[in-house]
Amino acid sequence: MIDEPPRPDPAAGPLLETPEEMRRSGYAIVDAIVDRWARLGDDPAWQGATRDITEPMLHGPPPEEGRDLAGLLDTVLGDVMPLAGRIDHPRFLAFIPSSPTWASVLASFLINGYNIFQGTWLESSGPSQIEFTVTEWFREWMGYPEGGGGLFTSGGSAANLIAIVAAREAAGNPARGTVYASGQTHASVSRAARIAGVDPSLVRFVPTDDAFRIRPSRLLAAIRRDRAAGLEPFCLVATAGTTNTGSIDPLAELAGIARDEGLWYHIDAAYGGFAVLDPETRPLLQGMELSDSLSLDPHKWLFQPYETGCLLARDASRLEAAFRIMPSYLQDAEWGPEHVNFCDRGLQLTRTFRALRVWLSMQRYGVAAHREAVARGIALAKGAEARIRSEAELELLSPQCLGIVCFRYRGDESIPAAALDDLNARIQDEIVQSGYAMMSSTRVRDCFSLRFCVLNYRTTEEDLARVLDRIVAAGRRLGAEARPPGPAGESAPA
């Protein structure tokens, strides 16, 4: 039993709350989150508002004097939080969503309440041990050797930046350094290269094949052409699970090219990396273990809250060679190499205790439950692909890969091909505006594409079937308007 803490001294100032006030407001927040989770599938998958609506409600100067907390929480819960995508909704199929477990949410409460500084072992010995332990789990799952390691980050964008900076440092900071990726690579790679000082004109986007995977022969030709022109190739970025289609580059073959050409080999596995937990999917990811670094996002397929990312390196000392700086004001934090100061491996000195979320989730539910949830998401996407293939009015644009499948409403031959992009955009808008499901679109093979990304452990086969039913129904109704008029000026019959 935790002893009742002393009541705050009123003379200490107005920023302190009494224990009773903290409990009352804390329980109210927990109740609000639990109530939200309990009715999540019944609420809209997305609800937004334009600024002309939000600004009158929420904009204005801060008050000079404090206000009642209960009323403020009513405003937050009633006017702020609902105007957002419910990204953990079972029919939120857009982008690459996130569906945290309750244990990871509890860990987030603790992380914020204890306000751990996790830059050095000195100031966070227990938390640093947890981060070391969890990154060791990841190292083993990904097939890296001992001596590999990494750190938690805010997400894949920060992880990609850390990797490219480490690659640049390992190459001796080349003045005309060149980075290679495919046109399907996440946009954060281009941004990271720019921040790292790479001329944007020296980021090469290598063509992809029919499965949206980088073409090794074209990559090799580009590297050799650039080297002959006096450029300095130093980094290759492959992708294990692209955002558009879920495609996986030929990872093992690219590893051989990177090795032979002396390039740092980074794999952006932010989306697909944790699919190695599924034995049936793991062979598709063969070659990840050959990379120099890996971006991973536990806030995707390890079911964690946002800003739970990770970078792993085959040799963790190469991260420290790029980032370690020891100013005199940190000399007390030098405890020896066996005590990892995670600030030495990346961008941040002030860091929060992100690894607790993963540790508590794994301890609470076990690896098997996470493995099953990953495999289930992939199986649901396969089932959606099978339904799309069997539906005469739907057209598959990119086969299922991982949890992603891309398709469109095609209708019958009476709908002109030139009208299909607009028709599918209208279908997309209708589905999203209805609130029943949230989908994002993309372009595949120069076509407007509807897109499912199945990741949420709450999503069911029935959810996907009903969304597809609504797409077909909307397509039939809106498609009638897209048909050219018949001889009498009426729409051609369906």
DRENSE-761503 format. One record per residue (C-alpha): x, y, z; residue in three letters; residue number from 1. Coordinates in Angstrom, 3 decimals, padded with zeros to 6 digits, always signed. Layout:
% DRENSE-761503
{{X; Y; Z}; ALA; NUM};
...
//
This chain:
% DRENSE-761503
{{+000.000; +000.000; +000.000}; MET; 1};
{{+001.452; +003.375; -000.975}; ILE; 2};
{{+001.491; +005.831; +001.918}; ASP; 3};
{{-000.642; +008.939; +001.506}; GLU; 4};
{{+001.719; +011.746; +000.421}; PRO; 5};
{{+001.637; +014.949; +002.425}; PRO; 6};
{{-000.694; +017.680; +001.261}; ARG; 7};
{{+001.094; +020.425; -000.690}; PRO; 8};
{{+002.062; +023.537; +001.210}; ASP; 9};
{{-000.162; +026.381; -000.061}; PRO; 10};
{{+002.857; +028.657; +000.212}; ALA; 11};
{{+004.643; +026.562; -002.438}; ALA; 12};
{{+002.603; +028.137; -005.228}; GLY; 13};
{{-000.403; +027.508; -007.481}; PRO; 14};
{{+001.138; +024.798; -009.701}; LEU; 15};
{{+000.683; +022.065; -007.127}; LEU; 16};
{{-002.468; +019.955; -006.940}; GLU; 17};
{{-003.662; +018.115; -003.841}; THR; 18};
{{-003.529; +014.301; -003.901}; PRO; 19};
{{-007.340; +014.241; -003.947}; GLU; 20};
{{-007.486; +016.557; -006.972}; GLU; 21};
{{-004.875; +014.519; -008.811}; MET; 22};
{{-006.737; +011.281; -008.183}; ARG; 23};
{{-010.089; +012.758; -009.190}; ARG; 24};
{{-008.834; +014.163; -012.486}; SER; 25};
{{-006.641; +011.131; -013.162}; GLY; 26};
{{-009.554; +008.721; -012.693}; TYR; 27};
{{-011.679; +010.919; -014.963}; ALA; 28};
{{-009.069; +010.629; -017.722}; ILE; 29};
{{-008.811; +006.851; -017.332}; VAL; 30};
{{-012.594; +006.563; -017.457}; ASP; 31};
{{-012.715; +008.688; -020.627}; ALA; 32};
{{-010.126; +006.515; -022.378}; ILE; 33};
{{-011.789; +003.262; -021.330}; VAL; 34};
{{-015.204; +004.543; -022.445}; ASP; 35};
{{-013.708; +005.545; -025.795}; ARG; 36};
{{-012.149; +002.117; -026.293}; TRP; 37};
{{-015.384; +000.354; -025.311}; ALA; 38};
{{-017.413; +002.102; -028.035}; ARG; 39};
{{-014.624; +002.590; -030.571}; LEU; 40};
{{-016.185; +000.521; -033.356}; GLY; 41};
{{-019.505; +002.384; -032.997}; ASP; 42};
{{-017.960; +005.855; -033.346}; ASP; 43};
{{-016.923; +007.401; -036.683}; PRO; 44};
{{-013.548; +006.250; -037.934}; ALA; 45};
{{-012.682; +009.850; -038.801}; TRP; 46};
{{-014.040; +013.248; -037.885}; GLN; 47};
{{-012.393; +016.503; -038.855}; GLY; 48};
{{-013.235; +020.176; -039.140}; ALA; 49};
{{-011.934; +023.145; -041.082}; THR; 50};
{{-010.203; +026.003; -039.334}; ARG; 51};
{{-013.221; +028.301; -039.636}; ASP; 52};
{{-014.937; +025.864; -037.257}; ILE; 53};
{{-012.065; +025.059; -034.909}; THR; 54};
{{-010.698; +028.568; -034.434}; GLU; 55};
{{-013.815; +030.133; -032.848}; PRO; 56};
{{-014.028; +027.156; -030.477}; MET; 57};
{{-010.403; +026.785; -029.483}; LEU; 58};
{{-008.284; +029.801; -030.406}; HIS; 59};
{{-007.512; +032.710; -028.087}; GLY; 60};
{{-005.033; +034.094; -025.573}; PRO; 61};
{{-004.147; +032.131; -022.443}; PRO; 62};
{{-005.979; +033.199; -019.279}; PRO; 63};
{{-004.195; +035.285; -016.686}; GLU; 64};
{{-005.703; +033.203; -013.884}; GLU; 65};
{{-006.201; +029.457; -013.817}; GLY; 66};
{{-009.548; +027.813; -014.502}; ARG; 67};
{{-011.447; +024.831; -013.137}; ASP; 68};
{{-009.822; +021.629; -014.365}; LEU; 69};
{{-013.064; +019.677; -014.732}; ALA; 70};
{{-014.416; +022.251; -017.172}; GLY; 71};
{{-011.192; +022.269; -019.127}; LEU; 72};
{{-011.238; +018.498; -019.434}; LEU; 73};
{{-014.811; +018.717; -020.701}; ASP; 74};
{{-013.573; +021.051; -023.453}; THR; 75};
{{-010.671; +018.786; -024.351}; VAL; 76};
{{-012.804; +015.632; -024.411}; LEU; 77};
{{-015.777; +017.262; -026.108}; GLY; 78};
{{-014.260; +019.709; -028.609}; ASP; 79};
{{-010.625; +018.737; -029.216}; VAL; 80};
{{-010.119; +014.989; -029.131}; MET; 81};
{{-013.135; +014.045; -031.283}; PRO; 82};
{{-011.889; +016.198; -034.194}; LEU; 83};
{{-009.256; +013.715; -035.304}; ALA; 84};
{{-008.843; +010.382; -036.959}; GLY; 85};
{{-009.595; +007.513; -034.608}; ARG; 86};
{{-006.494; +005.734; -035.771}; ILE; 87};
{{-007.099; +002.718; -033.544}; ASP; 88};
{{-010.651; +002.299; -034.905}; HIS; 89};
{{-011.189; -001.200; -036.375}; PRO; 90};
{{-012.127; +000.322; -039.752}; ARG; 91};
{{-009.338; +002.894; -039.868}; PHE; 92};
{{-007.568; +001.439; -042.899}; LEU; 93};
{{-005.712; +004.563; -044.045}; ALA; 94};
{{-001.993; +005.282; -044.233}; PHE; 95};
{{-000.247; +002.922; -041.790}; ILE; 96};
{{-002.254; +003.130; -038.572}; PRO; 97};
{{-001.432; +002.491; -034.927}; SER; 98};
{{-003.431; +000.539; -032.362}; SER; 99};
{{-001.746; +000.553; -028.957}; PRO; 100};
{{-002.379; -002.049; -026.288}; THR; 101};
{{-003.657; -001.080; -022.866}; TRP; 102};
{{-000.365; -002.068; -021.262}; ALA; 103};
{{+001.472; +000.356; -023.562}; SER; 104};
{{-000.957; +003.126; -022.607}; VAL; 105};
{{-000.374; +002.438; -018.901}; LEU; 106};
{{+003.353; +002.599; -019.564}; ALA; 107};
{{+002.855; +006.009; -021.172}; SER; 108};
{{+001.101; +007.234; -018.023}; PHE; 109};
{{+004.083; +006.112; -015.965}; LEU; 110};
{{+006.619; +007.579; -018.390}; ILE; 111};
{{+005.017; +011.006; -018.219}; ASN; 112};
{{+004.235; +010.897; -014.504}; GLY; 113};
{{+007.738; +009.857; -013.472}; TYR; 114};
{{+009.312; +012.198; -016.056}; ASN; 115};
{{+012.410; +010.066; -016.559}; ILE; 116};
{{+015.405; +011.628; -018.291}; PHE; 117};
{{+016.948; +008.793; -020.255}; GLN; 118};
{{+019.969; +010.299; -021.907}; GLY; 119};
{{+022.531; +008.695; -019.587}; THR; 120};
{{+022.819; +005.591; -017.434}; TRP; 121};
{{+023.677; +007.818; -014.457}; LEU; 122};
{{+020.224; +009.420; -014.472}; GLU; 123};
{{+018.200; +006.376; -015.527}; SER; 124};
{{+019.869; +003.102; -014.659}; SER; 125};
{{+016.695; +001.001; -014.504}; GLY; 126};
{{+015.105; +002.565; -017.585}; PRO; 127};
{{+018.373; +002.292; -019.519}; SER; 128};
{{+018.588; -001.399; -018.673}; GLN; 129};
{{+015.046; -001.832; -020.005}; ILE; 130};
{{+015.944; -000.027; -023.258}; GLU; 131};
{{+019.075; -002.139; -023.617}; PHE; 132};
{{+017.061; -005.318; -022.993}; THR; 133};
{{+014.303; -004.451; -025.473}; VAL; 134};
{{+016.746; -003.439; -028.209}; THR; 135};
{{+018.499; -006.771; -027.588}; GLU; 136};
{{+015.177; -008.505; -028.237}; TRP; 137};
{{+014.907; -006.604; -031.499}; PHE; 138};
{{+018.502; -007.415; -032.433}; ARG; 139};
{{+017.861; -011.117; -031.996}; GLU; 140};
{{+014.541; -011.040; -033.886}; TRP; 141};
{{+016.165; -009.216; -036.817}; MET; 142};
{{+019.130; -011.587; -036.944}; GLY; 143};
{{+021.880; -009.098; -036.111}; TYR; 144};
{{+025.054; -010.429; -034.453}; PRO; 145};
{{+026.209; -009.632; -030.936}; GLU; 146};
{{+027.660; -006.148; -030.866}; GLY; 147};
{{+024.639; -004.858; -032.708}; GLY; 148};
{{+022.327; -002.499; -030.917}; GLY; 149};
{{+020.475; +000.733; -031.147}; GLY; 150};
{{+018.098; +003.099; -029.466}; LEU; 151};
{{+014.479; +004.159; -029.326}; PHE; 152};
{{+013.481; +007.189; -031.390}; THR; 153};
{{+010.354; +009.219; -032.072}; SER; 154};
{{+009.721; +007.141; -035.204}; GLY; 155};
{{+011.010; +006.067; -038.588}; GLY; 156};
{{+011.830; +009.593; -039.768}; SER; 157};
{{+014.270; +010.158; -036.906}; ALA; 158};
{{+015.657; +006.644; -037.305}; ALA; 159};
{{+016.316; +007.207; -041.020}; ASN; 160};
{{+018.084; +010.471; -040.243}; LEU; 161};
{{+020.321; +008.842; -037.632}; ILE; 162};
{{+021.199; +006.070; -040.084}; ALA; 163};
{{+022.135; +008.423; -042.921}; ILE; 164};
{{+024.245; +010.592; -040.622}; VAL; 165};
{{+026.035; +007.457; -039.364}; ALA; 166};
{{+026.567; +006.336; -042.970}; ALA; 167};
{{+027.975; +009.721; -043.941}; ARG; 168};
{{+030.338; +009.719; -040.971}; GLU; 169};
{{+031.483; +006.168; -041.721}; ALA; 170};
{{+032.267; +007.246; -045.295}; ALA; 171};
{{+034.400; +010.169; -044.081}; GLY; 172};
{{+031.855; +012.908; -044.850}; ASN; 173};
{{+032.223; +012.809; -048.654}; PRO; 174};
{{+031.784; +016.191; -050.325}; ALA; 175};
{{+029.926; +014.682; -053.272}; ARG; 176};
{{+028.258; +011.851; -051.417}; GLY; 177};
{{+025.427; +010.072; -053.207}; THR; 178};
{{+022.472; +008.167; -051.719}; VAL; 179};
{{+020.418; +005.526; -053.571}; TYR; 180};
{{+016.805; +004.516; -052.994}; ALA; 181};
{{+013.726; +003.707; -055.052}; SER; 182};
{{+010.807; +005.901; -055.992}; GLY; 183};
{{+008.719; +003.922; -053.481}; GLN; 184};
{{+010.997; +004.915; -050.592}; THR; 185};
{{+009.437; +006.878; -047.737}; HIS; 186};
{{+009.737; +010.658; -048.109}; ALA; 187};
{{+011.634; +010.876; -044.818}; SER; 188};
{{+014.709; +009.431; -046.551}; VAL; 189};
{{+014.987; +012.437; -048.883}; SER; 190};
{{+014.451; +014.774; -045.951}; ARG; 191};
{{+017.053; +012.950; -043.869}; ALA; 192};
{{+019.616; +013.130; -046.659}; ALA; 193};
{{+019.022; +016.867; -047.014}; ARG; 194};
{{+019.411; +017.451; -043.269}; ILE; 195};
{{+022.585; +015.347; -043.326}; ALA; 196};
{{+024.063; +017.700; -045.925}; GLY; 197};
{{+023.550; +015.606; -049.052}; VAL; 198};
{{+022.799; +017.716; -052.122}; ASP; 199};
{{+019.189; +016.833; -053.093}; PRO; 200};
{{+020.354; +016.322; -056.680}; SER; 201};
{{+022.576; +013.504; -055.409}; LEU; 202};
{{+019.730; +011.413; -054.017}; VAL; 203};
{{+019.119; +008.860; -056.752}; ARG; 204};
{{+015.718; +007.204; -057.162}; PHE; 205};
{{+016.264; +003.916; -058.932}; VAL; 206};
{{+013.400; +002.508; -061.073}; PRO; 207};
{{+011.303; -000.335; -059.702}; THR; 208};
{{+009.957; -003.520; -061.270}; ASP; 209};
{{+006.339; -004.542; -061.767}; ASP; 210};
{{+006.123; -005.476; -058.071}; ALA; 211};
{{+007.387; -001.991; -057.049}; PHE; 212};
{{+010.760; -003.320; -055.901}; ARG; 213};
{{+014.039; -001.617; -056.694}; ILE; 214};
{{+015.777; -003.088; -059.781}; ARG; 215};
{{+019.257; -004.301; -058.751}; PRO; 216};
{{+020.669; -004.039; -062.284}; SER; 217};
{{+019.567; -000.429; -062.601}; ARG; 218};
{{+020.966; +000.331; -059.147}; LEU; 219};
{{+024.366; -001.101; -060.011}; LEU; 220};
{{+024.481; +000.825; -063.266}; ALA; 221};
{{+023.642; +004.086; -061.454}; ALA; 222};
{{+026.346; +003.550; -058.832}; ILE; 223};
{{+029.026; +002.853; -061.407}; ARG; 224};
{{+027.931; +005.731; -063.624}; ARG; 225};
{{+028.066; +008.153; -060.697}; ASP; 226};
{{+031.434; +006.912; -059.537}; ARG; 227};
{{+032.833; +007.328; -063.063}; ALA; 228};
{{+031.514; +010.914; -063.017}; ALA; 229};
{{+033.522; +011.718; -059.870}; GLY; 230};
{{+030.690; +011.344; -057.353}; LEU; 231};
{{+031.048; +009.431; -054.087}; GLU; 232};
{{+028.339; +006.794; -053.568}; PRO; 233};
{{+028.117; +005.986; -049.856}; PHE; 234};
{{+024.604; +004.823; -048.869}; CYS; 235};
{{+021.907; +002.501; -050.197}; LEU; 236};
{{+018.424; +002.607; -048.649}; VAL; 237};
{{+016.137; -000.366; -049.249}; ALA; 238};
{{+012.593; -000.763; -047.953}; THR; 239};
{{+010.945; -003.662; -046.157}; ALA; 240};
{{+007.308; -002.691; -046.516}; GLY; 241};
{{+006.696; +000.418; -048.609}; THR; 242};
{{+003.948; +002.785; -047.575}; THR; 243};
{{+002.175; +002.703; -050.941}; ASN; 244};
{{+001.853; -001.024; -051.573}; THR; 245};
{{+003.748; -002.856; -048.808}; GLY; 246};
{{+006.342; -004.047; -051.330}; SER; 247};
{{+009.644; -005.479; -050.102}; ILE; 248};
{{+012.839; -004.807; -052.006}; ASP; 249};
{{+015.116; -007.773; -052.906}; PRO; 250};
{{+016.971; -007.343; -049.639}; LEU; 251};
{{+019.604; -010.096; -049.918}; ALA; 252};
{{+020.548; -009.199; -053.488}; GLU; 253};
{{+020.884; -005.533; -052.577}; LEU; 254};
{{+023.088; -006.481; -049.636}; ALA; 255};
{{+025.550; -008.055; -052.074}; GLY; 256};
{{+025.665; -004.906; -054.203}; ILE; 257};
{{+026.175; -002.701; -051.143}; ALA; 258};
{{+028.992; -004.928; -049.920}; ARG; 259};
{{+030.745; -005.089; -053.289}; ASP; 260};
{{+030.417; -001.346; -053.882}; GLU; 261};
{{+031.394; -000.297; -050.355}; GLY; 262};
{{+028.068; +001.322; -049.434}; LEU; 263};
{{+026.397; +001.589; -046.058}; TRP; 264};
{{+023.273; -000.563; -046.399}; TYR; 265};
{{+020.266; +000.819; -044.548}; HIS; 266};
{{+016.830; -000.808; -044.620}; ILE; 267};
{{+013.745; +001.199; -043.769}; ASP; 268};
{{+011.712; -001.538; -042.105}; ALA; 269};
{{+009.553; +000.861; -040.107}; ALA; 270};
{{+006.398; -000.769; -041.405}; TYR; 271};
{{+007.353; -004.336; -042.255}; GLY; 272};
{{+010.235; -005.202; -039.952}; GLY; 273};
{{+008.270; -006.772; -037.131}; PHE; 274};
{{+006.543; -009.103; -039.591}; ALA; 275};
{{+009.585; -011.336; -038.952}; VAL; 276};
{{+007.615; -012.540; -035.939}; LEU; 277};
{{+005.256; -014.351; -038.331}; ASP; 278};
{{+006.987; -017.551; -039.511}; PRO; 279};
{{+005.115; -017.532; -042.838}; GLU; 280};
{{+006.153; -013.964; -043.645}; THR; 281};
{{+009.708; -014.109; -042.347}; ARG; 282};
{{+011.168; -015.589; -045.593}; PRO; 283};
{{+010.010; -012.474; -047.478}; LEU; 284};
{{+012.286; -010.426; -045.230}; LEU; 285};
{{+015.400; -012.528; -045.703}; GLN; 286};
{{+018.363; -010.195; -046.047}; GLY; 287};
{{+017.396; -007.731; -043.326}; MET; 288};
{{+020.058; -009.329; -041.165}; GLU; 289};
{{+022.709; -008.330; -043.743}; LEU; 290};
{{+022.082; -004.596; -043.422}; SER; 291};
{{+024.233; -002.063; -041.575}; ASP; 292};
{{+021.185; -000.421; -039.994}; SER; 293};
{{+017.427; -000.871; -039.700}; LEU; 294};
{{+014.581; +001.531; -038.965}; SER; 295};
{{+011.756; -000.082; -036.990}; LEU; 296};
{{+008.471; +001.331; -035.727}; ASP; 297};
{{+007.012; -000.469; -032.720}; PRO; 298};
{{+004.100; +001.985; -032.975}; HIS; 299};
{{+003.062; +000.087; -036.085}; LYS; 300};
{{+003.235; -003.708; -035.859}; TRP; 301};
{{+004.124; -003.972; -032.184}; LEU; 302};
{{+000.947; -002.094; -031.246}; PHE; 303};
{{+002.451; +000.818; -029.339}; GLN; 304};
{{+001.443; +004.484; -029.004}; PRO; 305};
{{+002.902; +006.957; -031.456}; TYR; 306};
{{+006.470; +008.151; -031.044}; GLU; 307};
{{+007.742; +004.662; -030.292}; THR; 308};
{{+010.355; +004.153; -033.012}; GLY; 309};
{{+013.742; +002.454; -033.108}; CYS; 310};
{{+017.012; +002.367; -035.000}; LEU; 311};
{{+019.237; -000.707; -034.903}; LEU; 312};
{{+022.797; -000.932; -036.206}; ALA; 313};
{{+024.751; -004.080; -036.974}; ARG; 314};
{{+027.655; -002.524; -035.044}; ASP; 315};
{{+026.412; -000.144; -032.349}; ALA; 316};
{{+029.871; +001.386; -031.968}; SER; 317};
{{+029.424; +002.988; -035.408}; ARG; 318};
{{+026.493; +004.960; -034.040}; LEU; 319};
{{+028.622; +006.146; -031.154}; GLU; 320};
{{+031.425; +007.092; -033.545}; ALA; 321};
{{+028.982; +009.369; -035.332}; ALA; 322};
{{+027.140; +010.884; -032.383}; PHE; 323};
{{+029.124; +010.629; -029.146}; ARG; 324};
{{+030.225; +013.949; -027.674}; ILE; 325};
{{+031.374; +014.203; -024.050}; MET; 326};
{{+031.281; +017.793; -022.745}; PRO; 327};
{{+032.645; +018.503; -019.290}; SER; 328};
{{+029.182; +018.954; -017.804}; TYR; 329};
{{+028.472; +015.272; -018.574}; LEU; 330};
{{+031.723; +013.868; -017.201}; GLN; 331};
{{+029.898; +012.359; -014.208}; ASP; 332};
{{+027.864; +010.221; -016.627}; ALA; 333};
{{+030.917; +008.326; -017.913}; GLU; 334};
{{+030.455; +004.934; -016.253}; TRP; 335};
{{+032.274; +002.790; -018.784}; GLY; 336};
{{+031.271; +001.098; -022.067}; PRO; 337};
{{+029.078; -001.546; -020.450}; GLU; 338};
{{+026.740; +001.237; -019.264}; HIS; 339};
{{+025.120; +002.589; -022.406}; VAL; 340};
{{+024.463; +006.314; -022.564}; ASN; 341};
{{+021.785; +006.301; -025.238}; PHE; 342};
{{+022.431; +009.963; -025.979}; CYS; 343};
{{+025.684; +008.745; -027.568}; ASP; 344};
{{+023.794; +006.776; -030.226}; ARG; 345};
{{+021.555; +009.419; -031.756}; GLY; 346};
{{+020.223; +012.951; -031.890}; LEU; 347};
{{+018.785; +013.509; -028.436}; GLN; 348};
{{+020.372; +014.157; -025.080}; LEU; 349};
{{+017.019; +014.705; -023.391}; THR; 350};
{{+015.087; +011.527; -024.121}; ARG; 351};
{{+011.975; +009.944; -022.690}; THR; 352};
{{+011.618; +006.333; -021.547}; PHE; 353};
{{+009.911; +004.924; -024.669}; ARG; 354};
{{+011.118; +001.344; -024.258}; ALA; 355};
{{+008.912; +000.766; -021.203}; LEU; 356};
{{+005.869; +000.616; -023.485}; ARG; 357};
{{+007.237; -002.351; -025.420}; VAL; 358};
{{+008.660; -004.068; -022.338}; TRP; 359};
{{+005.381; -003.884; -020.412}; LEU; 360};
{{+003.350; -005.031; -023.440}; SER; 361};
{{+005.594; -008.023; -024.068}; MET; 362};
{{+005.591; -008.991; -020.408}; GLN; 363};
{{+001.804; -008.577; -020.157}; ARG; 364};
{{+000.717; -010.345; -023.367}; TYR; 365};
{{+003.766; -012.337; -024.487}; GLY; 366};
{{+005.515; -012.617; -027.830}; VAL; 367};
{{+003.030; -015.221; -029.042}; ALA; 368};
{{+000.079; -012.825; -028.806}; ALA; 369};
{{+001.964; -010.180; -030.793}; HIS; 370};
{{+003.013; -012.773; -033.357}; ARG; 371};
{{-000.589; -013.897; -033.737}; GLU; 372};
{{-001.810; -010.315; -034.197}; ALA; 373};
{{+000.754; -009.648; -036.948}; VAL; 374};
{{-000.158; -012.874; -038.765}; ALA; 375};
{{-003.853; -012.122; -038.403}; ARG; 376};
{{-003.502; -008.686; -040.015}; GLY; 377};
{{-001.678; -010.205; -042.975}; ILE; 378};
{{-004.311; -012.935; -043.295}; ALA; 379};
{{-007.118; -010.351; -043.294}; LEU; 380};
{{-005.396; -008.427; -046.102}; ALA; 381};
{{-005.088; -011.683; -048.078}; LYS; 382};
{{-008.793; -012.273; -047.560}; GLY; 383};
{{-009.603; -008.771; -048.806}; ALA; 384};
{{-007.493; -009.407; -051.910}; GLU; 385};
{{-009.382; -012.649; -052.569}; ALA; 386};
{{-012.714; -010.816; -052.306}; ARG; 387};
{{-011.480; -008.075; -054.667}; ILE; 388};
{{-010.321; -010.659; -057.210}; ARG; 389};
{{-013.678; -012.413; -057.066}; SER; 390};
{{-015.733; -009.218; -057.407}; GLU; 391};
{{-016.287; -008.437; -061.082}; ALA; 392};
{{-016.786; -004.740; -060.369}; GLU; 393};
{{-013.495; -004.347; -058.488}; LEU; 394};
{{-010.004; -004.331; -059.992}; GLU; 395};
{{-006.824; -005.259; -058.113}; LEU; 396};
{{-004.053; -002.732; -058.812}; LEU; 397};
{{-001.379; -004.199; -056.563}; SER; 398};
{{-001.478; -007.639; -054.925}; PRO; 399};
{{-001.584; -007.899; -051.165}; GLN; 400};
{{+001.808; -007.497; -049.530}; CYS; 401};
{{+002.026; -007.562; -045.743}; LEU; 402};
{{-001.186; -005.814; -044.647}; GLY; 403};
{{-001.669; -003.599; -047.726}; ILE; 404};
{{-003.839; -004.140; -050.791}; VAL; 405};
{{-004.527; -001.546; -053.545}; CYS; 406};
{{-007.559; -001.664; -055.824}; PHE; 407};
{{-010.291; +000.401; -057.456}; ARG; 408};
{{-013.919; +000.225; -058.468}; TYR; 409};
{{-014.040; -000.623; -062.162}; ARG; 410};
{{-017.701; -001.302; -062.734}; GLY; 411};
{{-018.520; -002.513; -066.214}; ASP; 412};
{{-017.269; -001.566; -069.650}; GLU; 413};
{{-019.876; +001.177; -069.981}; SER; 414};
{{-017.849; +003.385; -067.616}; ILE; 415};
{{-015.126; +005.163; -069.645}; PRO; 416};
{{-011.572; +004.515; -068.467}; ALA; 417};
{{-011.005; +008.277; -068.347}; ALA; 418};
{{-013.762; +008.603; -065.750}; ALA; 419};
{{-012.401; +006.012; -063.309}; LEU; 420};
{{-010.017; +008.274; -061.393}; ASP; 421};
{{-012.750; +010.773; -060.615}; ASP; 422};
{{-015.244; +008.017; -059.835}; LEU; 423};
{{-012.918; +006.362; -057.311}; ASN; 424};
{{-012.039; +009.702; -055.745}; ALA; 425};
{{-015.764; +010.287; -055.201}; ARG; 426};
{{-016.185; +006.803; -053.738}; ILE; 427};
{{-013.278; +007.463; -051.407}; GLN; 428};
{{-014.738; +010.787; -050.292}; ASP; 429};
{{-018.169; +009.278; -049.665}; GLU; 430};
{{-016.785; +006.454; -047.526}; ILE; 431};
{{-014.603; +008.794; -045.471}; VAL; 432};
{{-017.273; +011.463; -045.016}; GLN; 433};
{{-019.745; +008.819; -043.855}; SER; 434};
{{-017.462; +008.079; -040.908}; GLY; 435};
{{-017.998; +004.348; -041.338}; TYR; 436};
{{-014.404; +003.739; -042.394}; ALA; 437};
{{-011.262; +005.745; -043.041}; MET; 438};
{{-009.291; +004.956; -046.178}; MET; 439};
{{-006.413; +006.729; -047.861}; SER; 440};
{{-005.765; +006.760; -051.570}; SER; 441};
{{-002.609; +006.600; -053.640}; THR; 442};
{{-001.594; +006.224; -057.266}; ARG; 443};
{{-000.656; +002.800; -058.582}; VAL; 444};
{{+000.283; +002.200; -062.217}; ARG; 445};
{{-000.817; +005.769; -062.938}; ASP; 446};
{{-004.304; +005.062; -061.602}; CYS; 447};
{{-006.140; +006.546; -058.643}; PHE; 448};
{{-006.159; +003.684; -056.162}; SER; 449};
{{-008.207; +002.892; -053.106}; LEU; 450};
{{-006.033; +001.304; -050.472}; ARG; 451};
{{-006.467; -000.837; -047.372}; PHE; 452};
{{-003.780; -001.136; -044.712}; CYS; 453};
{{-004.799; -003.727; -042.136}; VAL; 454};
{{-002.842; -003.432; -038.933}; LEU; 455};
{{-005.281; -003.033; -036.039}; ASN; 456};
{{-005.725; -006.079; -033.819}; TYR; 457};
{{-009.418; -005.078; -033.462}; ARG; 458};
{{-010.181; -005.326; -037.201}; THR; 459};
{{-012.302; -008.283; -038.280}; THR; 460};
{{-013.090; -010.022; -041.549}; GLU; 461};
{{-016.615; -008.629; -041.273}; GLU; 462};
{{-015.257; -005.070; -041.024}; ASP; 463};
{{-013.424; -005.438; -044.324}; LEU; 464};
{{-016.347; -007.186; -046.021}; ALA; 465};
{{-018.741; -004.405; -045.058}; ARG; 466};
{{-016.372; -001.675; -046.254}; VAL; 467};
{{-016.032; -003.472; -049.599}; LEU; 468};
{{-019.830; -003.805; -049.778}; ASP; 469};
{{-020.154; -000.050; -049.318}; ARG; 470};
{{-017.502; +000.632; -051.957}; ILE; 471};
{{-019.368; -001.520; -054.478}; VAL; 472};
{{-022.705; +000.077; -053.612}; ALA; 473};
{{-021.267; +003.592; -053.925}; ALA; 474};
{{-019.547; +002.639; -057.164}; GLY; 475};
{{-022.778; +001.388; -058.710}; ARG; 476};
{{-024.656; +004.529; -057.768}; ARG; 477};
{{-021.947; +007.040; -058.677}; LEU; 478};
{{-020.895; +005.006; -061.701}; GLY; 479};
{{-024.298; +005.510; -063.253}; ALA; 480};
{{-023.501; +009.217; -063.411}; GLU; 481};
{{-020.155; +008.506; -065.101}; ALA; 482};
{{-021.678; +006.524; -067.982}; ARG; 483};
{{-022.099; +008.417; -071.251}; PRO; 484};
{{-025.698; +009.269; -072.166}; PRO; 485};
{{-027.607; +006.829; -074.331}; GLY; 486};
{{-029.125; +007.605; -077.723}; PRO; 487};
{{-032.119; +009.379; -076.187}; ALA; 488};
{{-030.008; +011.508; -073.910}; GLY; 489};
{{-030.487; +009.122; -070.982}; GLU; 490};
{{-027.700; +007.327; -069.180}; SER; 491};
{{-026.844; +003.998; -070.727}; ALA; 492};
{{-028.398; +001.073; -068.832}; PRO; 493};
{{-026.259; -000.672; -066.237}; ALA; 494};
//
